[in-house]
Amino acid sequence: MRVWADTRGAKRMLLSTSYASTEWNFPVFGHITAQAQPQAGGGIDIMTILLFVMLGIFIFMMFRRNKKTQQQQATLQSQFAPGVEVMTSFGLFGRIVSIDDEDNKVVLELSPGNLATVHRQAVTKIVEPTAAEATAVPDDASSLTAEEHGSAPAGNETPDETLKRLNDEGKKDI
């Protein structure tokens, strides 16, 4: 076997009759890798300890979050009863008509006469009625405009009178 070294001593070529290999030898990297190797006593590196601590914290937080989510879901499903207004995970609003505990199905009434059957876990929120929904909206829109303009509702108005009134209101805007 023959060994050649260049003028700097950074590269050595090892040649043999059966193979040829090149080995790079930089003194700086050799010093760093020698420090990174574990001691002869077999002690545990501080980075290994930190890695296991971080892994443990990650697993703890993951299980804690899952437990909280399961508790919230159980609390929500215990409040399910026919007549409760709910929202599904895909955005449908409806009222619970019936609950099938065996098949985990809930029948929702989306609008009068329209029923939808969904999985029990698809119902994600109970909708609380707000004060804005409690205000009564009259069937006739003329009562809304009468209060706004200060005039009496025109319940017994003839078509000619309605046309005259609408033309006069248009002149007020000019």
C-alpha positions in Angstrom: 0.0 0.0 0.0 1.3 3.5 -0.9 0.4 6.7 0.9 0.7 10.1 -0.7 0.1 13.4 1.0 -0.2 16.8 -0.7 1.7 19.8 0.5 -0.8 20.9 3.1 -1.4 17.5 4.6 -5.2 17.9 4.4 -5.8 15.0 2.0 -4.4 11.5 2.0 -4.9 8.9 -0.7 -4.8 5.3 0.2 -4.2 3.1 -2.7 -4.2 -0.6 -2.7 -4.2 -3.2 -5.4 -7.9 -4.1 -4.7 -9.5 -0.7 -3.9 -8.9 3.0 -3.8 -10.4 5.3 -1.2 -10.1 9.0 -0.4 -10.1 10.2 3.2 -10.4 13.8 4.2 -8.6 14.7 7.4 -9.3 18.2 8.8 -7.9 18.7 12.3 -10.7 21.1 13.3 -13.5 18.6 12.5 -11.7 15.8 14.2 -11.6 17.9 17.4 -15.3 18.6 17.2 -16.3 15.0 16.6 -14.1 13.8 19.4 -15.9 16.1 21.8 -19.4 15.0 20.6 -18.7 11.3 21.3 -19.9 10.1 24.7 -17.4 9.7 27.5 -15.9 6.4 28.3 -18.0 6.3 31.5 -21.2 5.9 29.5 -22.9 9.0 31.0 -26.2 10.5 29.5 -25.8 13.7 27.5 -27.8 16.8 28.6 -29.3 17.0 25.1 -30.7 13.5 25.4 -32.3 14.4 28.7 -33.9 17.5 27.2 -35.2 15.6 24.3 -37.0 13.1 26.5 -38.4 15.9 28.7 -39.8 17.8 25.7 -41.2 14.5 24.3 -42.9 13.9 27.7 -44.4 17.4 27.9 -45.7 17.0 24.3 -47.4 13.7 25.1 -48.9 15.1 28.3 -50.4 18.1 26.6 -51.8 16.0 23.8 -53.6 13.7 26.2 -54.8 16.6 28.3 -56.4 18.3 25.3 -58.1 15.1 24.2 -59.6 14.6 27.6 -60.9 18.2 27.7 -62.5 17.7 24.3 -64.2 14.5 25.3 -65.6 16.0 28.5 -67.0 19.0 26.5 -68.6 16.6 24.0 -70.1 14.5 26.7 -71.6 17.6 28.4 -73.0 18.8 25.1 -74.6 15.4 24.2 -76.2 15.1 27.7 -78.1 18.3 26.9 -79.7 16.9 23.7 -83.4 16.6 23.9 -86.3 16.9 21.3 -87.1 20.6 20.7 -83.5 21.9 21.3 -82.1 24.2 18.5 -78.7 23.0 17.4 -76.0 23.6 14.7 -74.2 20.8 13.0 -70.5 20.7 12.2 -71.2 21.4 8.6 -73.3 24.5 9.3 -76.9 23.3 9.2 -79.3 24.8 11.8 -82.3 22.9 13.0 -84.4 21.6 15.9 -84.0 18.1 17.3 -87.0 16.0 16.6 -85.8 12.6 17.8 -82.7 10.9 19.0 -81.7 7.2 18.3 -79.2 6.2 21.0 -78.6 2.7 19.5 -77.6 4.0 16.0 -76.2 7.3 17.2 -78.5 9.2 14.9 -80.4 12.5 15.4 -83.3 13.6 13.3 -83.3 17.4 12.8 -86.1 19.6 11.4 -84.4 22.2 9.3 -87.6 24.0 8.3 -91.2 23.0 8.7 -91.6 19.7 6.9 -87.9 19.2 6.0 -86.2 16.6 8.1 -82.5 15.5 8.0 -80.9 12.5 9.8 -77.3 13.1 10.9 -74.8 11.3 13.1 -75.0 12.3 16.8 -71.4 13.6 16.8 -72.1 15.9 13.8 -74.2 18.1 16.1 -71.6 20.3 17.6 -73.4 23.3 19.2 -76.6 24.2 21.0 -78.0 27.5 19.7 -79.3 29.8 22.3 -82.2 32.1 21.3 -81.2 35.8 21.3 -83.2 38.8 22.1 -83.2 39.9 18.5 -85.1 36.8 17.4 -87.8 37.5 20.0 -89.0 40.7 18.3 -92.2 40.2 16.4 -92.2 40.9 12.7 -95.7 41.8 11.3 -97.0 40.1 8.3 -97.9 43.4 6.6 -94.9 45.6 5.8 -97.2 48.7 5.6 -97.2 49.0 9.4 -93.4 49.3 9.3 -93.4 52.2 6.9 -96.3 54.0 8.6 -94.4 54.3 11.9 -91.4 55.6 10.0 -93.2 58.5 8.2 -95.6 59.3 10.9 -98.8 58.7 8.9 -101.5 56.2 9.6 -101.4 52.8 7.9 -103.1 52.8 4.5 -105.2 49.7 5.0 -108.3 51.0 3.1 -106.5 52.9 0.3 -107.7 52.6 -3.3 -105.2 52.0 -6.1 -105.5 55.6 -7.3 -104.8 57.0 -3.8 -101.8 54.7 -3.5 -100.4 55.9 -6.8 -101.0 59.6 -5.8 -99.3 59.0 -2.4 -96.3 57.3 -3.9 -95.9 60.1 -6.5 -96.1 62.7 -3.7 -93.4 60.9 -1.7 -91.1 60.9 -4.7 -91.4 64.7 -5.0 -90.4 65.1 -1.3 -86.9 63.7 -2.1 -86.2 66.3 -4.8 
